[in-house]
């Protein structure tokens, strides 16, 4: 399968060989306690992912707490916005986790998938085939399930809205085409955890609706839906107008400090596509190393400024003609 081969090649390029664990003569060996900590099943593979865990847990708390505590009316808007941001950040955490699983062993990774599915309102393992195997191999070409061409023509905002709808339908159709056999393409821990995610999430939603359906609609279903729409739309923003066949011009980058703090360096998108298996905390350095090769118009200092300029206040099409 072309997509699978493409991703495997990326993985081989981004997975350095492990140094030998054999101690040199005269070298001081680790204590038993240190060795146990290093081999602990719940060990994070990278210490920076403590924040990834906290982000997902905060999202779950913000989603569920209103079911058991009254949120004052004056606080409700801020609570919903905070929940939306936490859900968006959780989507990015899951994206990073699919490229670089958080834990060293399968069991904690499976449990994390379950918790993360609640945080994002969608099965955590469901993005692996569409994103890792398809999108990273096709990178916006015609074979990409979420190719920017789905946006069509017209005003940029219209294209963005059209893309979100069409890309969502495209992914649903492609998953249906693969059927249950598509799980074979998933590596562990995603293959074995996906059925549990598909069972858990509907139960959580039904329990929330049963307990207090009005609160569930406002404080859970609204942030979940908005964040999922954002997740699909951001792929368009990062690849619209780019050249999928170019080594350096295939993605748009957003280099703002707050955006990359909130979204775990996902703004450095060219670097991510170049080395998808690299841990998110190291992507900024890679972006700085390759920034001179990337066309200047694809390095945007502010995501907010670009979105406003491109999709709200744009008075001309891509060829300068008035709309």
KOLLO-234214 format. One record per residue: residue number from 1; x, y, z of N, C-alpha, C in turn. Coordinates in steps of 0.05 Angstrom, whole numbers. Layout:
// residues N
{NUM,{X,Y,Z},{X,Y,Z},{X,Y,Z}},
...
END
This chain:
// residues 323
{1,{17,-24,0},{0,0,0},{18,25,0}},
{2,{14,43,-18},{32,65,-22},{34,82,4}},
{3,{11,88,16},{11,105,40},{26,92,62}},
{4,{22,66,66},{36,53,88},{66,53,83}},
{5,{75,48,58},{103,48,52},{115,76,58}},
{6,{100,97,50},{110,124,54},{115,130,83}},
{7,{96,121,100},{99,127,128},{122,110,140}},
{8,{124,85,132},{145,68,142},{173,80,136}},
{9,{175,91,112},{200,104,105},{206,128,123}},
{10,{185,144,129},{189,166,147},{198,156,174}},
{11,{185,135,183},{191,124,210},{220,115,211}},
{12,{230,103,189},{258,93,189},{277,117,190}},
{13,{270,138,177},{288,161,176},{288,176,203}},
{14,{267,173,219},{265,189,243},{269,173,268}},
{15,{277,148,266},{282,132,290},{311,124,292}},
{16,{327,140,306},{355,134,308},{360,108,323}},
{17,{382,95,316},{388,70,329},{394,74,358}},
{18,{385,55,375},{390,58,403},{419,51,410}},
{19,{431,66,428},{458,60,436},{458,34,452}},
{20,{480,20,451},{482,-5,465},{479,-1,495}},
{21,{465,-19,508},{461,-18,536},{483,-30,552}},
{22,{502,-43,538},{524,-57,552},{544,-36,563}},
{23,{551,-39,588},{568,-20,601},{597,-24,592}},
{24,{613,-3,590},{641,-6,583},{657,-13,608}},
{25,{679,-26,605},{696,-33,629},{702,-8,645}},
{26,{698,-10,671},{704,13,688},{682,33,690}},
{27,{661,31,673},{639,50,674},{620,43,697}},
{28,{611,63,712},{593,59,734},{566,52,724}},
{29,{555,30,734},{529,20,725},{507,34,741}},
{30,{482,34,731},{460,47,744},{452,31,769}},
{31,{441,45,788},{430,31,812},{405,15,804}},
{32,{398,-4,821},{374,-20,816},{349,-2,814}},
{33,{348,18,832},{325,36,832},{322,52,806}},
{34,{345,61,795},{345,76,770},{337,57,747}},
{35,{347,33,748},{340,14,727},{310,7,727}},
{36,{299,4,752},{270,-1,754},{254,22,744}},
{37,{263,46,750},{248,70,740},{249,72,710}},
{38,{273,65,699},{276,66,670},{259,45,655}},
{39,{254,23,668},{239,1,656},{210,0,666}},
{40,{202,20,682},{175,20,692},{154,21,670}},
{41,{133,5,671},{114,5,649},{99,31,645}},
{42,{98,48,666},{84,73,663},{102,96,657}},
{43,{127,90,649},{147,111,643},{140,125,618}},
{44,{140,152,619},{137,168,595},{163,166,578}},
{45,{160,165,552},{183,164,535},{198,190,534}},
{46,{184,212,539},{197,238,539},{185,255,562}},
{47,{202,267,578},{191,282,601},{173,305,594}},
{48,{177,317,570},{159,339,562},{130,331,560}},
{49,{125,305,558},{97,296,555},{82,296,581}},
{50,{95,304,603},{79,309,627},{58,330,621}},
{51,{65,351,606},{46,371,599},{24,360,580}},
{52,{31,341,563},{11,329,546},{-10,315,563}},
{53,{-1,300,583},{-19,286,601},{-37,305,616}},
{54,{-25,326,627},{-40,346,642},{-61,359,624}},
{55,{-54,366,600},{-73,378,581},{-97,361,577}},
{56,{-93,335,572},{-116,317,567},{-133,314,592}},
{57,{-120,312,615},{-135,309,640},{-151,335,646}},
{58,{-140,358,641},{-154,383,645},{-178,385,627}},
{59,{-175,376,602},{-198,376,583},{-220,358,593}},
{60,{-213,335,603},{-234,316,614},{-248,329,638}},
{61,{-233,341,656},{-246,354,679},{-264,377,671}},
{62,{-255,394,652},{-272,416,643},{-297,406,630}},
{63,{-296,383,616},{-319,372,603},{-339,359,622}},
{64,{-329,347,643},{-346,331,661},{-355,346,686}},
{65,{-339,364,696},{-346,377,722},{-373,391,722}},
{66,{-381,405,700},{-407,418,700},{-430,400,705}},
{67,{-426,374,702},{-448,355,707},{-453,352,738}},
{68,{-433,358,754},{-436,355,783},{-432,380,799}},
{69,{-426,402,786},{-424,428,799},{-436,449,781}},
{70,{-450,468,794},{-463,489,779},{-443,510,771}},
{71,{-441,515,745},{-423,536,734},{-439,562,734}},
{72,{-430,583,748},{-445,608,748},{-448,619,720}},
{73,{-470,633,715},{-475,644,689},{-453,662,679}},
{74,{-442,678,698},{-421,697,690},{-395,682,682}},
{75,{-392,658,692},{-367,642,686},{-371,624,662}},
{76,{-396,618,654},{-401,598,633},{-387,604,607}},
{77,{-387,629,596},{-374,633,570},{-344,627,572}},
{78,{-331,637,593},{-302,632,596},{-297,602,599}},
{79,{-314,587,614},{-311,559,618},{-313,544,591}},
{80,{-332,552,574},{-336,539,548},{-311,544,530}},
{81,{-302,569,530},{-278,575,514},{-254,560,524}},
{82,{-250,559,550},{-227,543,561},{-230,514,554}},
{83,{-254,503,555},{-258,475,547},{-252,471,518}},
{84,{-261,489,501},{-255,487,472},{-225,487,467}},
{85,{-210,505,480},{-181,506,476},{-168,481,486}},
{86,{-178,470,509},{-166,446,520},{-172,422,501}},
{87,{-196,422,489},{-203,400,470},{-185,402,445}},
{88,{-181,427,435},{-164,431,412},{-135,422,418}},
{89,{-125,429,441},{-99,421,449},{-97,391,452}},
{90,{-119,378,461},{-119,349,464},{-118,335,437}},
{91,{-131,347,417},{-129,336,390},{-100,335,381}},
{92,{-85,357,387},{-57,358,379},{-41,337,395}},
{93,{-47,334,421},{-34,314,438},{-37,286,426}},
{94,{-62,280,418},{-68,254,406},{-53,251,379}},
{95,{-53,272,364},{-37,272,338},{-8,266,344}},
{96,{4,279,364},{32,274,371},{35,245,381}},
{97,{16,236,397},{17,209,408},{16,188,386}},
{98,{2,193,364},{1,174,342},{28,172,328}},
{99,{43,194,328},{70,194,316},{91,184,336}},
{100,{87,190,361},{108,185,382},{92,177,407}},
{101,{84,152,410},{68,144,433},{80,153,460}},
{102,{63,162,478},{72,175,502},{87,156,520}},
{103,{77,131,523},{88,113,543},{106,92,530}},
{104,{122,80,547},{142,60,537},{129,33,532}},
{105,{106,27,543},{93,1,540},{64,5,530}},
{106,{53,-17,521},{27,-16,508},{3,-10,527}},
{107,{4,-22,551},{-20,-20,569},{-26,9,576}},
{108,{-6,25,586},{-13,53,591},{-20,69,567}},
{109,{-9,62,544},{-17,75,519},{-46,70,512}},
{110,{-55,45,517},{-83,38,511},{-101,53,530}},
{111,{-94,55,555},{-110,70,575},{-111,99,568}},
{112,{-88,110,559},{-87,138,551},{-106,142,527}},
{113,{-107,124,508},{-125,127,485},{-154,129,494}},
{114,{-161,115,515},{-189,116,525},{-195,143,537}},
{115,{-176,153,554},{-180,179,567},{-180,201,546}},
{116,{-161,199,527},{-159,220,506},{-183,220,488}},
{117,{-196,197,484},{-221,196,468},{-243,213,481}},
{118,{-244,212,507},{-263,229,522},{-256,258,518}},
{119,{-230,264,521},{-221,292,519},{-227,305,492}},
{120,{-227,289,471},{-231,300,444},{-258,294,432}},
{121,{-274,277,445},{-300,271,435},{-300,254,409}},
{122,{-278,240,406},{-274,223,382},{-253,202,388}},
{123,{-255,179,377},{-236,157,383},{-208,166,376}},
{124,{-190,163,396},{-162,172,392},{-148,156,370}},
{125,{-154,130,367},{-140,114,348},{-150,117,319}},
{126,{-173,131,317},{-186,133,291},{-171,151,271}},
{127,{-153,168,281},{-140,186,263},{-115,173,250}},
{128,{-106,150,260},{-80,140,252},{-79,134,222}},
{129,{-99,120,211},{-98,113,183},{-101,138,165}},
{130,{-121,155,172},{-126,178,156},{-103,198,157}},
{131,{-90,200,180},{-69,220,182},{-41,208,177}},
{132,{-33,189,193},{-6,179,191},{-1,164,165}},
{133,{-19,147,157},{-15,130,134},{-23,144,108}},
{134,{-44,160,108},{-54,172,84},{-43,200,80}},
{135,{-49,218,99},{-42,246,95},{-11,250,93}},
{136,{4,237,110},{33,241,109},{45,229,84}},
{137,{33,210,72},{43,199,47},{35,216,24}},
{138,{10,226,23},{0,241,0},{6,271,3}},
{139,{5,281,27},{13,309,33},{-2,330,17}},
{140,{-28,325,12},{-44,344,-3},{-49,337,-32}},
{141,{-37,316,-42},{-42,308,-69},{-70,297,-73}},
{142,{-77,289,-97},{-104,280,-103},{-112,255,-86}},
{143,{-92,239,-79},{-98,215,-63},{-102,220,-34}},
{144,{-98,245,-25},{-101,252,3},{-131,253,9}},
{145,{-140,239,30},{-169,240,37},{-178,268,44}},
{146,{-159,285,52},{-166,313,59},{-150,332,42}},
{147,{-148,326,16},{-133,344,-2},{-146,372,-2}},
{148,{-130,393,-2},{-142,420,-3},{-160,425,-27}},
{149,{-157,409,-48},{-174,413,-71},{-204,410,-65}},
{150,{-210,396,-42},{-238,393,-34},{-251,420,-28}},
{151,{-234,440,-23},{-246,467,-18},{-258,480,-42}},
{152,{-250,471,-66},{-262,482,-90},{-253,511,-95}},
{153,{-271,527,-107},{-264,554,-115},{-283,574,-101}},
{154,{-277,600,-104},{-294,620,-92},{-279,635,-70}},
{155,{-294,649,-53},{-281,664,-31},{-267,645,-13}},
{156,{-244,652,-2},{-229,634,16},{-245,624,39}},
{157,{-262,640,51},{-279,630,73},{-298,609,64}},
{158,{-310,613,40},{-328,593,29},{-313,567,24}},
{159,{-289,569,14},{-272,545,9},{-267,530,35}},
{160,{-260,545,56},{-254,533,82},{-278,517,92}},
{161,{-302,530,91},{-326,517,101},{-332,492,84}},
{162,{-330,495,58},{-335,473,40},{-315,450,45}},
{163,{-290,457,50},{-270,436,55},{-277,421,81}},
{164,{-284,434,102},{-291,420,127},{-313,400,122}},
{165,{-333,408,108},{-355,389,103},{-346,366,85}},
{166,{-333,372,63},{-325,352,43},{-304,333,55}},
{167,{-285,344,70},{-264,328,82},{-275,309,102}},
{168,{-294,318,118},{-307,301,137},{-321,277,124}},
{169,{-336,283,102},{-350,262,87},{-330,244,74}},
{170,{-308,255,63},{-287,239,50},{-275,218,70}},
{171,{-268,227,94},{-256,209,113},{-276,187,122}},
{172,{-301,195,125},{-322,175,132},{-324,154,110}},
{173,{-325,163,85},{-327,144,63},{-303,125,61}},
{174,{-279,136,64},{-255,120,62},{-253,100,85}},
{175,{-261,108,109},{-261,89,131},{-282,67,126}},
{176,{-305,74,115},{-325,54,109},{-315,35,88}},
{177,{-301,46,68},{-290,29,47},{-270,9,58}},
{178,{-254,17,77},{-235,-1,89},{-249,-23,106}},
{179,{-271,-14,119},{-285,-33,136},{-270,-42,160}},
{180,{-280,-62,174},{-266,-72,198},{-238,-82,192}},
{181,{-233,-91,167},{-207,-101,160},{-186,-79,161}},
{182,{-195,-54,161},{-176,-32,163},{-160,-31,188}},
{183,{-171,-44,209},{-156,-45,234},{-129,-60,232}},
{184,{-127,-77,212},{-102,-91,207},{-79,-71,202}},
{185,{-85,-48,191},{-65,-28,185},{-55,-14,209}},
{186,{-70,-15,231},{-62,-1,255},{-41,-16,271}},
{187,{-20,-3,280},{-1,-15,298},{-12,-15,326}},
{188,{1,-30,344},{-5,-28,372},{7,-2,383}},
{189,{-6,10,402},{-29,1,418},{-56,9,406}},
{190,{-56,20,382},{-81,31,371},{-100,9,361}},
{191,{-89,-12,350},{-106,-33,340},{-123,-46,361}},
{192,{-111,-52,384},{-127,-65,405},{-144,-47,422}},
{193,{-137,-21,422},{-152,-2,439},{-176,10,424}},
{194,{-176,9,397},{-197,22,382},{-225,10,389}},
{195,{-229,-16,390},{-256,-26,398},{-265,-16,425}},
{196,{-247,-14,444},{-254,-4,470},{-261,25,470}},
{197,{-247,40,453},{-254,69,450},{-282,72,438}},
{198,{-288,56,418},{-314,57,404},{-336,49,423}},
{199,{-330,32,443},{-350,24,463},{-353,45,485}},
{200,{-330,56,494},{-331,74,517},{-344,101,510}},
{201,{-336,113,487},{-345,140,482},{-376,143,480}},
{202,{-390,125,466},{-419,128,466},{-431,125,494}},
{203,{-420,108,511},{-429,105,538},{-426,131,554}},
{204,{-403,144,551},{-398,169,564},{-418,190,555}},
{205,{-423,192,529},{-441,212,518},{-470,207,528}},
{206,{-478,182,528},{-505,175,537},{-508,181,567}},
{207,{-488,175,583},{-489,181,611},{-492,211,616}},
{208,{-476,227,601},{-478,256,605},{-505,266,597}},
{209,{-516,257,575},{-543,265,566},{-564,256,586}},
{210,{-561,232,597},{-581,222,616},{-580,238,642}},
{211,{-556,245,651},{-554,259,676},{-565,288,674}},
{212,{-557,302,653},{-566,330,649},{-561,337,620}},
{213,{-581,333,603},{-576,336,575},{-570,365,567}},
{214,{-582,385,581},{-577,413,575},{-547,420,580}},
{215,{-538,412,604},{-510,417,611},{-491,402,591}},
{216,{-498,378,584},{-482,362,566},{-480,376,538}},
{217,{-502,387,529},{-502,400,503},{-483,424,503}},
{218,{-485,440,524},{-471,466,525},{-441,462,533}},
{219,{-436,445,553},{-409,443,564},{-393,420,553}},
{220,{-405,402,538},{-390,379,527},{-393,377,497}},
{221,{-418,374,487},{-422,369,459},{-414,394,442}},
{222,{-418,418,452},{-410,442,438},{-380,444,435}},
{223,{-365,442,456},{-335,442,453},{-325,419,436}},
{224,{-336,395,440},{-327,373,424},{-331,378,394}},
{225,{-355,387,387},{-361,391,358},{-344,413,346}},
{226,{-342,436,361},{-327,458,351},{-297,451,348}},
{227,{-287,436,366},{-258,429,365},{-253,409,342}},
{228,{-272,391,337},{-269,372,314},{-270,387,287}},
{229,{-288,407,285},{-289,423,261},{-263,439,258}},
{230,{-252,449,280},{-226,463,279},{-204,444,270}},
{231,{-204,419,280},{-184,400,273},{-183,395,243}},
{232,{-207,392,231},{-208,387,202},{-200,412,187}},
{233,{-210,435,196},{-204,460,182},{-175,468,183}},
{234,{-161,462,204},{-133,471,207},{-116,456,187}},
{235,{-123,432,178},{-108,419,157},{-109,434,131}},
{236,{-132,446,126},{-135,462,101},{-118,487,103}},
{237,{-119,500,126},{-103,525,129},{-73,519,126}},
{238,{-64,496,136},{-36,490,135},{-26,481,108}},
{239,{-44,474,90},{-35,463,64},{-47,477,40}},
{240,{-67,495,44},{-79,509,22},{-58,526,7}},
{241,{-58,523,-20},{-40,539,-36},{-11,530,-36}},
{242,{-5,507,-23},{22,497,-21},{27,477,-43}},
{243,{52,470,-47},{60,451,-68},{67,424,-55}},
{244,{49,404,-57},{54,378,-44},{78,363,-55}},
{245,{88,371,-78},{111,357,-90},{137,370,-83}},
{246,{136,393,-69},{160,407,-62},{171,397,-35}},
{247,{197,397,-33},{209,389,-7},{205,410,14}},
{248,{203,435,7},{202,457,26},{177,473,26}},
{249,{161,471,5},{137,488,2},{111,473,4}},
{250,{111,451,19},{87,434,21},{68,442,44}},
{251,{77,459,62},{61,466,86},{65,495,93}},
{252,{44,505,107},{45,533,117},{52,531,147}},
{253,{70,549,156},{79,548,184},{69,573,199}},
{254,{62,569,224},{55,592,242},{75,592,265}},
{255,{90,613,266},{113,613,284},{109,628,310}},
{256,{84,637,315},{79,652,340},{84,635,365}},
{257,{94,648,385},{101,634,410},{77,622,424}},
{258,{56,637,427},{33,627,442},{19,604,427}},
{259,{16,607,401},{4,585,385},{19,559,388}},
{260,{46,561,387},{62,536,389},{64,526,417}},
{261,{61,543,437},{59,533,464},{33,518,468}},
{262,{11,530,460},{-15,518,464},{-18,492,448}},
{263,{-8,492,424},{-12,469,406},{13,453,402}},
{264,{31,453,421},{53,434,422},{70,435,397}},
{265,{77,459,388},{95,464,365},{83,454,339}},
{266,{56,451,338},{44,442,313},{45,463,291}},
{267,{51,488,299},{53,509,279},{77,505,260}},
{268,{97,491,269},{121,486,253},{115,461,235}},
{269,{98,465,216},{86,443,202},{105,431,180}},
{270,{121,448,168},{140,437,148},{159,418,162}},
{271,{169,426,185},{188,408,199},{174,382,208}},
{272,{149,384,216},{135,360,224},{132,341,200}},
{273,{125,351,177},{123,333,153},{150,322,144}},
{274,{170,337,149},{197,328,142},{206,305,160}},
{275,{200,308,186},{208,287,205},{184,281,223}},
{276,{164,266,213},{139,262,229},{143,246,254}},
{277,{165,230,256},{170,215,280},{185,229,301}},
{278,{193,254,296},{208,270,315},{189,279,338}},
{279,{199,279,362},{182,288,385},{176,317,382}},
{280,{152,325,389},{142,352,385},{160,373,398}},
{281,{173,367,420},{189,386,434},{215,393,418}},
{282,{222,377,398},{246,382,383},{241,394,356}},
{283,{215,398,349},{208,407,322},{216,436,317}},
{284,{215,452,338},{222,481,335},{251,484,325}},
{285,{269,468,337},{297,470,329},{300,461,300}},
{286,{286,440,292},{288,432,264},{277,454,245}},
{287,{255,467,253},{244,489,237},{265,511,234}},
{288,{278,518,255},{299,539,253},{321,531,235}},
{289,{327,505,234},{349,496,217},{341,497,187}},
{290,{316,494,181},{307,492,153},{292,518,144}},
{291,{288,537,161},{271,560,155},{280,575,130}},
{292,{307,576,126},{317,591,102},{309,578,76}},
{293,{302,552,77},{294,538,52},{265,541,46}},
{294,{249,549,66},{220,551,63},{213,578,51}},
{295,{196,579,30},{188,605,19},{177,623,41}},
{296,{185,649,40},{177,667,61},{148,670,66}},
{297,{131,668,45},{103,671,48},{90,647,63}},
{298,{105,626,67},{94,603,82},{103,602,111}},
{299,{116,623,120},{123,627,148},{108,650,159}},
{300,{86,645,172},{69,666,183},{74,670,213}},
{301,{80,695,221},{86,700,249},{61,698,267}},
{302,{37,702,257},{13,702,273},{-9,686,259}},
{303,{-19,666,273},{-41,650,262},{-67,667,261}},
{304,{-71,683,282},{-96,699,283},{-96,720,261}},
{305,{-73,733,257},{-72,754,236},{-76,742,209}},
{306,{-64,719,204},{-67,705,178},{-96,697,173}},
{307,{-109,686,193},{-136,677,190},{-155,700,184}},
{308,{-151,722,198},{-168,746,193},{-163,757,165}},
{309,{-138,759,158},{-130,770,132},{-139,753,109}},
{310,{-136,727,112},{-142,709,90},{-171,702,87}},
{311,{-185,697,110},{-212,686,108},{-235,706,115}},
{312,{-229,727,129},{-251,746,135},{-249,772,120}},
{313,{-225,783,118},{-222,810,105},{-210,809,77}},
{314,{-212,786,65},{-201,782,38},{-221,793,18}},
{315,{-212,812,2},{-230,824,-18},{-223,816,-47}},
{316,{-204,797,-50},{-196,789,-77},{-190,759,-77}},
{317,{-192,747,-100},{-186,719,-102},{-155,715,-104}},
{318,{-146,691,-109},{-118,686,-110},{-103,699,-133}},
{319,{-119,710,-152},{-107,723,-175},{-110,753,-174}},
{320,{-120,764,-151},{-121,792,-148},{-147,805,-158}},
{321,{-166,788,-168},{-191,799,-177},{-210,803,-155}},
{322,{-226,825,-156},{-245,831,-134},{-266,810,-132}},
{323,{-274,803,-108},{-295,784,-104},{-322,797,-100}},
END
